[in-house]
Amino acid sequence: MRIKESFRHFLHNRKLKQKLYKIIFDADTPAGKIFDITLIWCILLSVLLVIVESLQGLPSYLNTPFIILEYLFTFFFTFEYLTRIYCSPKPHAYIFSFFGIVDLLATLPLYIGIIFPGARYLIIIRAFRLIRIFRIFKLFNFLSEGERLLNAVKESSKKILVFFLFVVILVTSIGTLMYMIEGTQPNSQFTNIPNSIYWAIVTMTTVGYGDITPITGIGRFLSALVMLMGYTIIAVPTGIVSASIIKASDKKGKRCPGCHRTGHEKGARYCKYCGHKLGIGDRVKNRKTTVKEDQNIIE
């Protein structure tokens, strides 16, 4: 009975959850900074371990230290993953989020090796161990710019999807047209439409492997047009994401030093939420704008 009561008390201990939440999710406290630095080093060392393990001809005496390090890293990431679920206000939202899935993938390989110890599954286990490389994505937790970039990609995903479908239709049409031009020529490499579509993709992305090349003058002229078109098409997704980043930064606006909230209007001197004065840099900008407005009125 005491064990059950202590376990229930542990599950519903709000003070402990709040302390762990400040350490794991907030980096403003000294304990949170220490935890973040430790986690970053573990991520980098674990990824470096994966890279070194892939090298051929390593000495056999390194196998035992590598196994010990892998156990230590896996136990640490498992503890971190379970602790995040424990202290998170919305555990389900964290589990099915992008970073929650990445945190889970960081712990799987070792446990998969324990569940499937058979010799015939050894190749599959090695393939699953490569999942450890996904630990590097956990570094996005410590980069506000990375979070901003991910949000911009999410906001522009529909536009990028429509653009991707347009590109698929375009390369299919160009590949079919090139097959009509080059397919009837002797010793032609455009033997079917899928090969022609492959050529169109390689040419439009300006990769240019050179394994399939046109022979006729019309085909070469079409190739030149596709190459020039590729330079303009590649810049479109970059512009879409850049516009989303600029839009997000404009929405964010100035941050109040009192309540740390954003969303203020341009030229605002006081926070609309708590009434605190905005930053010195913002006040200087506001003074410049008001001076310009006064000059325009005088003129």
N, C-alpha and C positions, 0 to 999 in steps of 0.2 A: 504493500500500500504506500509506503514512504517513497519507494522508487517511482511509482506512478504519479504521486503528488508532486515530487520534485521535477519529474519530466514535464508535467502540465505547467508547473510554475516556470520552467525554463522556456516552454513554447510561448507563454503569454507574458513574459517579462518585458514590459515596455521600456524600462530604464536601460536594460542591457541592449535591447534593439536600437534604441536611440544612440547609445554610445558607439555601438558597432557601425551604425549608419554614418555617424560623423567621421569615423576613422576610415571607412571603406569608400564611401561615396563623396565625402567632402574633403578637399585638399587644403582647407584653410587652417586647420589645427595642426600643431606639431606632430601629433601621432599620425594624422592623415598623410602628412608629407613624408614621414618615414615609411609608412606603408606603401605609398605610391612609388617612392624611390626603390624600395625592395622589390616591388612587383615589376617595375621596369627592368631592373637588372636580371630578374628571373626569366622574364620574357626573352630578353636579348641573349642570355646564356643558353637557354633551351633551344632557341632557333639556331644559334651557333653550333650547338651539339648535333642537331639534325644535319647541318651542312658538313661538319667534320665526319660524321658517321657515313656519309655517302661517298667519301673518298675511298679509292681502292688501295689495297696494300698497307692498311694500318697495322701496327704491331698488335699481337694478340693480347699483350698485357694491358692494353687500354680497354678491353671489353668489360672487365669488372668495374673500373671506375665509371665508365659510361652508363652501365646498368644502374649503379648506385645513384648517380646524378639523375637519371631518368625517373627513378622511384621518388627521389626527393622533390623534383619539380612537379611530378604528377600529384603527389600528396599535397603539396602546397597549393596548386591550382584547384584541386578538389576541395580543399578546405575553404579557399577563397570563394569558389562557386556556391558551395552550400551556405556559407555565411552571408553572401549576397542575397540568396533566396530567403534566408531566415530574417534578416533585418530590413528587407525591401518592403515598402508599404503596399505594393502590388506585386506579389511574387509571380503570378501568372503572366503579367505584362513583361516582367524581366526575363522569364524563362523563354518566351517566344519572341523576344526582341532579337535584333541582329547581334548585339554584343553578348546576349545570353546564350545564343546558339554557338557563337565563337568560343565562349568560356567552356561550354560543354564539350566542344570538339577538342579543346586543349587537354581534356582529361580522359578521352576515350581510348587512345591507342594502347596504353598499358593494360587496361581492363579487358580489351578485346583479346590481347595476347594471353591473358589468364583464362578467359572463357574458352578459347580455341587453342589448346596447347599441342594439338596433333601436328605431326610432321607434314602431312599433306596440305595443311592450311598455312604453312610457313610463309608462302609467297603472298597470300592474302593479308596476313598479319603485317608483313613488311609494307605492303601498300597502305594499310590503315595507319601505320606509324608515321607516314608522311603527313598525316593530318596535323601533326604538331606544328607544322609551318604556319598554320592559321593563328597561332598565338601572337604573331606579329601584328595582327589586326587589333589586338587589345590595346596597342599603343594609342589608338584613336581616342581612347577614353581620357587621355591626358593632353590632347591637343584641341583647343577651341576652334582653330582653323579647320582641323579635320572634321569636326562636328558640323561646322558651317558648310563645308564642301559636301558632306553627305546629305544635309538638308536641301542644298541647292540641287543636287542630283535627283532627290526624291521629288521635289517640286517640278522639275523639268522632265520627269520620266515620260509623261504622256506625249510631250512634244518630240522627245527623242525617239519614242516608239513609232510615232507617225512618220518621222523622217526616216527611220530604219526601214519601215515598210515601203516607203517611196524608193529608197535605194535598192531594195530587193526587186521591186518591179522594174526599176531602171536597168539593173545589170541583167535581169532575165531578158528584157527586150533587146538590149545591145548584144548579148550573147547569141540570141536567136538570129538577129540581123547578121552578125559576123558568120554564123554557120551558113546562112543563105549565100553569103559572098564567097567564103573560103571553102565550104564543104564540098563543092563540086570540082575543086582543083586537084590535080594529081599530086601525090605525096603530101597532102595537106594534113596538118596536125589537128584541125578542127573536124574530128571524125563524128562528133555527135553534139547535141545541144548542151548536155551537162559539162563537157570539156570547154565549150565556148563560154558558158556562164562562169566557169572557173577562171578562164582567161580574163573575162570582163571584170571580175572582182579583183584579181591580182593587178590588173592595169589601172583600174579606177582608184585603188588604194595606193597607187604609186610604188608598190613593192617591186614589181617587175622581175620575176624569177627568170624569165627568158626561155622557159621550157616549151612554151607554145607561142609561136610568132606568125603573123600573117605573111603571105607571099605576094598577093596582088597589090596594085597601087591603091585601089579603093579600100582594101582592108587596112593598109598602112595609114591611109588618110583618116579612117575611122579610129584607128588606134591613137593617133595624135589628138583627135578631138576628145577621146575618152581620158587621155592623160591630163589634158588641160582642164577637163571637167572635174577630175579627181581633186585637184588643188582647191577648187571652190567648195566642193562637197565636204571635204575634211574639216573645213573651218566652221561649218554650220553647227555641229554639236558643241564645239567650244564656245561659240557665241551664245548659244542657248543657255548653257550652264553659267557663263559669265554674267549674262543678264539676270539670272536668278540670284546669283551671289550679290550683285549690286542692289537688286531689289530688296533682298533680305537685310543688307546693311543699312539701306535707307529706312526700312521699317524699324530697325533696332534703334537707331537714333542715339540720343544722349542718355547716359546712365546717371541716375540720381545718386549722389554720394551718401544720402541719408537712408533711403529705402532700397537702393540698388535696382530700381525698376526703370524700364525703358518705355519708348512709345510717346515721347514728348514731341510737340509741334516745333517746327523750325522757328528759331528766334526766341524760344521760351527761356525765361530767366529763373522761374521757380517750378518746382516739381508739382505736377497736377494731382499727385496722389497724397503726398505728405506736406507739401508747401516748402520743402527745403530748397535752399539756393543751389543752383546747378554749379558745375565745375568752373574753375577760373578760366580755363581755355574756352569754355562755352560762353562765358560772360564777355571775354574779349571779342569773340566772333560776333556776339550780339551787339556790342558797342560799335563794331565796324559796320554792321548792317544798318544800325540806326543812324550813324553818321552819313552813310551813303544816301539813306532815304531823306534825311534832312537836306542834304545838298541838292538832291533832285527836286525837292519841294521849293527850295530857294530859287533854283534855276527856272 
